[in-house]
Structures are given as C-alpha cells and as structure tokens.
Amino acid sequence: MKAAIISLESESSRWTVTAMQNYFDNVDNINLKEIEVHSLKNKIEILHNGKPLGKYDCIYVKGSFRYALILTAITSALFDKTYMPIAPESFDIVHDKFLTQLVLQKHNIPMPDSYFSPTLNAAKKILKKINYPIIIKLPKGTGGKGVMFADSFPAASSMLDAIGPLKLQVVIQEYMETNSTDTRAIVVGDKVVASYQRKAAEGEKRANIHMGGVGIKCILDEKTKKVAVKTAKALKSDICAVDILETPLGPFVIEANISPGLQGVTKYTGIDVADIIAKFLYKKANEFKDKGKTKDTSKIFADLGIKAASDEIKEIITNVDFRGDRILLPELITKITKFDEKDELSIKADKGRLNIEKIKKEENK
C-alpha cells in the first residue's frame, strides 16, 4: 500500500507522515508548492516537480485558505482514482466562513446568527439593526486572524472604516458569551477522537492557541459529539476540527478546519491524533482498493457471461492447472477470493473435495 500527503509540510503534516509509515508500505511527503495541475484537451495531469504524480492508494491533501484553488483542483482530478479524505468542494466551502455558515444552516446545525453584505457601506447598515456585542470576521483566515470584537456601534463602525481601504468583505456574527472559552473537537471518520477546551489569554476574546490561548482536555457530551460529527459530514471531510461554543442553549458551531494543527490537541489531551488519522487512512484506503477490486471482478463476470445473485458466486465450473504435485488456482478464483501469498490459509482435503479458507487474524487492540 502506497500513500502520500500533499501539504505545506507543517509540523502536523510531518507527524502524520511519520505515523502513516507504521501502516503503509511507502509514504511520500509532497510539498504543495511543487505541484502543477494541467487541464489538457482530453485529460488532467498532476505534476510534482515537473514529473507526473505517481499512483497511490491514499492521498491526503491539506493546506491553508490561500491554496484553496490548487487543493480543489488536485482533489477534483484524483478523487475517484484513490482514497482522499476530503471532497473537492470542501476546500472552497470550509475556507470561506460564510459559505460554511450556509452549508451548516442547510443541515440544521446550530451556529450563531451571521450577516454578510457585498460592501462595507451595506455592512454599516446592518450594524444599526443588530444587538451588541458582535464579532466581525474576514471570510477567509485561520488561527483567529481576521476576527475582531466590537461591543458597540461606534467601535464596529470604526473597524469597518479601518478595513475600508483594503476593500475587504466582512461577516458580522452574533457574539455568544462563554467566558472567552470554546471547545475544539477533532473528528476522524464518524467519531470525535479527541477534544479540548480553549481559554483565551487575558484581555483577549479569541480562544485560538495561536493567539495565546491555553487548553485543557475535556470530554464532550453525546449531543455535542453528534453536532461535531454532523458538521464534518455536512462539509464532506473525513478529517475535521470543529470549534464549538458551549452555551445554555446547547452547542453552537462557530468554525470548522479541514487542515487542523495537531500540536494543541496532542499537548492538551495526550492523545496521539496523528496515529489515529494514519490508521484511519490505511483502513479507508483498503476499503477503497477492495471496492475497486469488486468492480473489476464484476466486469470479469460480465465478460464471462456469469451472473451472480447479490454479488456472490456460488459455483464456477472451470479447470485447474496441475504443476507436478501443485495445483494452480485460476486467476478468476484468486480475484474473487482475494487470496494473497502472504495470507495464512486453512485447507481441508477429502477425496474429490478441496476447501480453502483464509484464517482471520485478530486485530491489534
């Protein structure tokens, strides 16, 4: 099994590569900045350092909002050819805070009320209609950057005036008081594998670790876990960090991150999230590979005119190849059974009858 991570080679990515090496036979660490995407007349080419990207059983693509277009292009070209944990459309959606809001709202996931307008003048009109305090966010940004707190109309209006020359759009969001604390849940597959509470530094409203916040391990209740998993699924990401406010009204999602750093969650929970991700990627890559084999086998059956009920072949009439004292199974049989030379087999023999079964090994606990 061969895998690759295409990323900006952050420390979290390096941790994940190291963990994946415990499961995959070969793991390549590829710098996103060295990738080219060529859209030609009859195909799309992905190049790494000017050469065609090799074939992989799993490719984990991740990076910041600045690279959303190339991330989308790579996954669009390869998504149906190899296992990838993040869908192509996820990069554009999750890297835009208001698009994230719209998608989650459609899935009935609780979020603070938010407002968006195409110009700052229109945004100022919104400021006159809402209750304070509020949060003003730039649609694109990570780590708490581009997030501002305003406790009054004059303060909010001054912030928009300062942003004006940059000609940036903003998202205005309801502020929910949680004592400058939020919770980050790391979702892998259909489970929250780790979570910790983040507390903002003194005088700061943003609880992000990159902004000086501190963390402590916490256990989420079932309702909050379900909200986190539902968020990841709505955003079509098998690996996702979900930031949540715990309020008297229940959990409210404030943001999601499909390229989360692992330093904070590892430090504050003591959980090796990189290893959990690596093991999950290996499992899903195997499932993707087996799914491909099933399709190939179905095509073989169709070519041979063999019909199967519920994709199960009860009996195949064929000849076998004798080589001295050995019997070579037909290629069709090995493809159906998925026998491998490394497998341990149980063989029961009687006159005119041969039964071969793969011995199931106990998984490491």
C-alpha positions as CSV (number, residue, x, y, z in Angstrom):
1,M,0.0,0.0,0.0
2,K,1.4,3.4,-1.1
3,A,0.3,6.8,0.3
4,A,1.2,10.4,0.1
5,I,0.5,13.7,1.9
6,I,0.4,16.8,-0.2
7,S,0.7,19.8,2.1
8,L,2.7,22.8,3.1
9,E,4.9,20.4,5.2
10,S,3.9,21.8,8.6
11,E,4.9,20.1,11.8
12,S,1.4,18.4,12.0
13,S,1.9,17.1,8.4
14,R,5.3,15.6,9.3
15,W,3.8,14.0,12.4
16,T,1.1,12.4,10.2
17,V,3.6,11.2,7.6
18,T,5.7,9.5,10.4
19,A,2.5,7.8,11.8
20,M,1.4,6.7,8.3
21,Q,4.8,4.9,7.9
22,N,3.7,2.5,10.6
23,Y,0.8,1.3,8.4
24,F,1.6,1.9,4.7
25,D,4.5,0.3,2.9
26,N,5.5,3.6,1.4
27,V,4.6,7.2,2.3
28,D,5.7,10.2,0.3
29,N,5.7,13.7,1.8
30,I,5.0,16.1,-1.1
31,N,5.2,19.9,-0.9
32,L,2.0,21.5,-2.2
33,K,4.1,24.4,-3.7
34,E,5.8,21.9,-6.0
35,I,2.5,20.7,-7.6
36,E,1.2,21.7,-11.0
37,V,-2.2,20.9,-12.5
38,H,-2.6,20.8,-16.3
39,S,-6.0,20.8,-17.8
40,L,-5.5,19.4,-21.3
41,K,-7.9,18.6,-24.2
42,N,-8.6,15.1,-23.1
43,K,-7.2,14.7,-19.6
44,I,-6.0,16.4,-16.4
45,E,-2.4,16.0,-15.4
46,I,-1.0,16.4,-11.9
47,L,2.8,17.0,-11.9
48,H,5.2,17.0,-9.0
49,N,8.5,18.8,-9.7
50,G,7.6,18.6,-13.4
51,K,7.0,14.9,-13.4
52,P,3.6,13.0,-13.4
53,L,2.4,12.2,-9.9
54,G,2.7,8.5,-9.2
55,K,-0.2,6.2,-8.4
56,Y,-1.2,6.0,-4.7
57,D,-3.8,4.1,-2.7
58,C,-4.3,7.1,-0.5
59,I,-3.6,10.8,-0.9
60,Y,-4.2,13.2,2.0
61,V,-4.4,16.8,0.6
62,K,-4.3,19.7,3.1
63,G,-3.3,23.4,3.2
64,S,-4.4,26.9,4.1
65,F,-7.1,29.0,2.6
66,R,-4.5,30.7,0.3
67,Y,-4.2,27.5,-1.6
68,A,-7.9,26.6,-1.9
69,L,-7.9,26.6,-5.7
70,I,-5.0,24.2,-6.1
71,L,-6.3,22.0,-3.4
72,T,-9.7,21.8,-5.1
73,A,-8.0,21.1,-8.5
74,I,-5.9,18.3,-7.2
75,T,-8.8,16.5,-5.4
76,S,-11.1,17.1,-8.4
77,A,-8.7,15.3,-10.6
78,L,-7.9,12.3,-8.3
79,F,-11.0,11.9,-6.1
80,D,-12.4,8.9,-8.0
81,K,-9.0,7.3,-8.5
82,T,-7.7,6.9,-5.0
83,Y,-8.9,7.4,-1.4
84,M,-8.9,11.0,-0.4
85,P,-10.4,12.0,3.0
86,I,-11.7,15.5,1.8
87,A,-14.0,16.1,-1.1
88,P,-13.1,18.6,-3.8
89,E,-15.8,21.1,-2.9
90,S,-14.9,21.1,0.7
91,F,-11.9,23.4,0.3
92,D,-13.8,26.3,-1.2
93,I,-16.6,25.9,1.3
94,V,-14.6,25.5,4.5
95,H,-12.1,28.1,3.6
96,D,-14.9,30.7,3.5
97,K,-16.6,31.3,6.8
98,F,-19.9,32.5,5.3
99,L,-20.2,29.6,2.8
100,T,-19.5,27.3,5.8
101,Q,-22.4,29.0,7.6
102,L,-24.8,28.5,4.7
103,V,-23.9,24.8,4.3
104,L,-24.3,24.1,8.0
105,Q,-27.5,26.0,8.2
106,K,-29.0,23.8,5.5
107,H,-28.1,20.8,7.6
108,N,-29.8,22.3,10.7
109,I,-26.5,22.6,12.6
110,P,-26.7,25.3,15.2
111,M,-24.5,28.4,14.6
112,P,-24.6,32.0,15.8
113,D,-26.7,34.3,13.6
114,S,-24.5,35.8,10.9
115,Y,-24.8,38.6,8.3
116,F,-23.0,39.2,5.1
117,S,-23.1,42.1,2.6
118,P,-21.1,42.8,-0.6
119,T,-19.9,46.2,0.5
120,L,-18.8,47.9,3.7
121,N,-21.4,50.6,3.3
122,A,-24.1,47.9,3.3
123,A,-22.4,46.3,6.3
124,K,-22.7,49.6,8.2
125,K,-26.5,49.5,7.7
126,I,-26.5,46.0,9.3
127,L,-24.6,47.4,12.3
128,K,-27.5,49.7,13.0
129,K,-30.0,46.8,13.2
130,I,-28.3,44.3,15.4
131,N,-27.6,43.8,19.1
132,Y,-24.2,44.2,20.7
133,P,-21.5,42.9,21.3
134,I,-20.7,41.3,17.9
135,I,-17.9,39.6,16.1
136,I,-16.6,40.9,12.8
137,K,-14.7,38.3,10.7
138,L,-12.9,38.3,7.4
139,P,-14.5,35.4,5.4
140,K,-11.1,33.8,4.8
141,G,-8.5,33.3,7.6
142,T,-7.3,30.8,10.2
143,G,-5.9,30.7,13.7
144,G,-8.1,33.6,14.9
145,K,-6.6,36.1,12.4
146,G,-9.2,38.5,10.9
147,V,-11.5,38.1,13.9
148,M,-12.5,41.3,15.7
149,F,-14.7,42.0,18.8
150,A,-16.9,45.1,18.9
151,D,-19.1,46.0,21.9
152,S,-20.9,49.0,20.4
153,F,-21.9,50.5,17.1
154,P,-19.2,53.2,17.2
155,A,-16.5,50.5,17.8
156,A,-17.8,48.3,15.0
157,S,-18.1,51.3,12.6
158,S,-14.5,52.3,13.3
159,M,-13.3,48.8,12.5
160,L,-15.1,48.9,9.1
161,D,-13.6,52.3,8.4
162,A,-10.1,50.9,9.1
163,I,-10.8,47.9,6.8
164,G,-12.3,50.2,4.1
165,P,-9.0,50.9,2.1
166,L,-8.3,47.2,1.8
167,K,-11.7,46.7,0.0
168,L,-12.4,43.6,2.0
169,Q,-15.8,42.0,2.7
170,V,-16.7,41.0,6.2
171,V,-19.0,38.6,8.1
172,I,-20.9,40.1,11.1
173,Q,-21.7,37.5,13.7
174,E,-23.7,37.4,16.9
175,Y,-21.5,37.2,20.0
176,M,-22.3,34.5,22.4
177,E,-20.9,34.8,25.9
178,T,-18.9,31.8,27.1
179,N,-16.3,33.5,29.2
180,S,-13.9,33.6,26.3
181,T,-13.9,29.9,26.1
182,D,-14.6,27.5,23.2
183,T,-14.2,23.7,22.6
184,R,-12.3,22.1,19.7
185,A,-13.4,18.6,18.7
186,I,-11.3,16.5,16.3
187,V,-13.5,14.3,14.1
188,V,-12.0,11.4,12.2
189,G,-14.5,9.4,10.3
190,D,-17.7,9.1,12.3
191,K,-16.1,9.7,15.7
192,V,-14.8,12.5,17.9
193,V,-11.4,11.1,18.7
194,A,-10.1,14.0,20.9
195,S,-11.4,17.2,22.3
196,Y,-10.2,20.1,24.5
197,Q,-11.4,23.3,25.8
198,R,-9.6,26.5,24.8
199,K,-9.5,29.6,27.1
200,A,-8.4,33.0,25.7
201,A,-5.5,34.9,27.1
202,E,-6.1,37.7,29.5
203,G,-7.8,40.6,27.7
204,E,-8.4,38.6,24.6
205,K,-11.7,37.3,23.2
206,R,-10.3,34.8,20.7
207,A,-9.5,31.4,22.3
208,N,-7.2,30.2,19.5
209,I,-4.0,28.6,20.7
210,H,-2.1,30.6,18.1
211,M,-3.4,33.8,19.7
212,G,-2.1,32.9,23.1
213,G,-5.0,30.8,24.4
214,V,-4.5,27.8,26.6
215,G,-6.2,24.4,26.6
216,I,-7.4,21.7,28.8
217,K,-8.6,18.2,28.0
218,C,-12.4,17.8,28.1
219,I,-15.0,15.1,27.5
220,L,-17.9,16.1,25.3
221,D,-21.5,15.1,26.0
222,E,-23.2,12.9,23.3
223,K,-25.2,15.8,21.9
224,T,-22.0,17.9,21.3
225,K,-20.3,14.9,19.7
226,K,-23.2,14.4,17.4
227,V,-23.1,18.0,16.3
228,A,-19.3,17.8,15.6
229,V,-19.7,14.6,13.5
230,K,-22.7,16.0,11.7
231,T,-20.7,19.1,10.9
232,A,-17.8,17.2,9.4
233,K,-20.2,15.1,7.3
234,A,-22.0,18.2,6.1
235,L,-18.7,19.6,4.9
236,K,-17.7,16.2,3.3
237,S,-14.5,15.9,5.3
238,D,-13.4,12.6,7.0
239,I,-10.9,14.6,9.0
240,C,-12.0,17.9,10.5
241,A,-11.6,20.1,13.5
242,V,-14.9,21.6,14.7
243,D,-14.9,24.7,17.0
244,I,-17.9,24.8,19.3
245,L,-19.4,27.2,21.9
246,E,-21.0,25.5,24.9
247,T,-24.0,27.7,25.7
248,P,-27.1,27.4,27.9
249,L,-29.0,26.9,24.6
250,G,-26.7,24.0,23.7
251,P,-23.6,23.6,21.4
252,F,-23.2,26.2,18.6
253,V,-20.6,25.6,15.9
254,I,-18.5,28.7,15.2
255,E,-16.0,27.4,12.7
256,A,-14.5,24.3,11.1
257,N,-11.0,23.5,9.9
258,I,-10.1,20.7,7.5
259,S,-6.4,21.2,8.0
260,P,-6.1,21.4,11.7
261,G,-2.9,21.7,13.6
262,L,-2.2,18.7,15.9
263,Q,0.2,20.4,18.4
264,G,-2.5,21.8,20.6
265,V,-4.8,18.7,20.7
266,T,-1.8,16.4,21.3
267,K,-0.3,18.6,24.1
268,Y,-3.6,19.1,26.0
269,T,-5.2,15.7,25.6
270,G,-2.1,13.4,25.5
271,I,-3.8,11.6,22.6
272,D,-1.8,10.6,19.5
273,V,-4.2,12.0,17.0
274,A,-1.6,11.6,14.2
275,D,-1.6,7.9,14.7
276,I,-5.4,7.8,14.8
277,I,-5.6,9.6,11.5
278,A,-2.9,7.4,9.9
279,K,-4.7,4.2,11.0
280,F,-8.0,5.6,9.6
281,L,-6.4,6.5,6.3
282,Y,-5.0,3.0,6.0
283,K,-8.4,1.4,6.7
284,K,-10.2,3.6,4.2
285,A,-7.5,3.1,1.6
286,N,-8.0,-0.7,1.9
287,E,-11.8,-0.3,1.6
288,F,-11.4,1.9,-1.5
289,K,-9.0,-0.6,-3.0
290,D,-11.3,-3.6,-2.2
291,K,-14.2,-1.6,-3.8
292,G,-12.2,-1.2,-6.9
293,K,-11.4,-5.0,-6.9
294,T,-15.1,-5.7,-6.6
295,K,-15.9,-3.6,-9.6
296,D,-13.1,-5.3,-11.6
297,T,-14.4,-8.7,-10.6
298,S,-18.0,-7.8,-11.6
299,K,-16.6,-6.8,-15.0
300,I,-14.8,-10.1,-15.4
301,F,-18.1,-12.0,-14.5
302,A,-20.0,-9.9,-17.1
303,D,-17.3,-10.6,-19.7
304,L,-17.6,-14.3,-19.0
305,G,-21.4,-14.2,-19.1
306,I,-21.6,-15.2,-15.4
307,K,-24.5,-13.8,-13.4
308,A,-24.3,-13.6,-9.6
309,A,-27.0,-13.2,-7.1
310,S,-26.3,-10.5,-4.5
311,D,-22.7,-10.3,-5.9
312,E,-22.0,-13.8,-4.6
313,I,-20.7,-16.6,-6.8
314,K,-22.0,-19.9,-5.5
315,E,-20.3,-22.1,-8.1
316,I,-17.9,-21.8,-11.0
317,I,-17.2,-24.6,-13.4
318,T,-13.6,-24.5,-14.5
319,N,-10.4,-26.5,-15.0
320,V,-7.3,-26.2,-12.8
321,D,-3.7,-26.2,-13.8
322,F,-1.6,-29.1,-12.3
323,R,2.2,-28.4,-11.9
324,G,3.6,-31.6,-10.5
325,D,2.2,-32.0,-7.0
326,R,0.9,-28.5,-7.0
327,I,-2.5,-27.0,-8.1
328,L,-2.5,-23.5,-9.5
329,L,-5.8,-21.7,-9.0
330,P,-7.3,-19.9,-11.9
331,E,-6.8,-16.1,-11.9
332,L,-10.5,-15.6,-11.7
333,I,-10.7,-17.6,-8.4
334,T,-7.9,-15.6,-6.8
335,K,-9.5,-12.4,-7.8
336,I,-12.8,-13.5,-6.3
337,T,-11.3,-14.8,-3.0
338,K,-8.7,-12.0,-2.8
339,F,-6.2,-14.6,-1.6
340,D,-2.7,-13.2,-1.3
341,E,0.6,-15.2,-1.0
342,K,1.1,-13.6,2.5
343,D,-2.2,-15.0,3.8
344,E,-2.4,-17.9,6.1
345,L,-4.9,-20.5,4.8
346,S,-6.8,-23.4,6.3
347,I,-7.0,-26.2,3.8
348,K,-9.4,-29.2,4.3
349,A,-9.0,-32.0,1.7
350,D,-11.0,-35.1,1.0
351,K,-11.4,-37.4,-2.0
352,G,-12.9,-35.2,-4.7
353,R,-13.2,-32.2,-2.5
354,L,-11.0,-29.3,-1.5
355,N,-11.9,-26.4,0.8
356,I,-9.6,-23.4,1.3
357,E,-10.4,-20.6,3.8
358,K,-8.4,-17.6,4.8
359,I,-7.5,-17.5,8.5
360,K,-8.7,-14.3,10.1
361,K,-6.0,-12.7,12.3
362,E,-7.0,-10.9,15.4
363,E,-6.6,-7.2,15.1
364,N,-4.2,-5.5,17.4
365,K,-6.1,-3.9,20.2
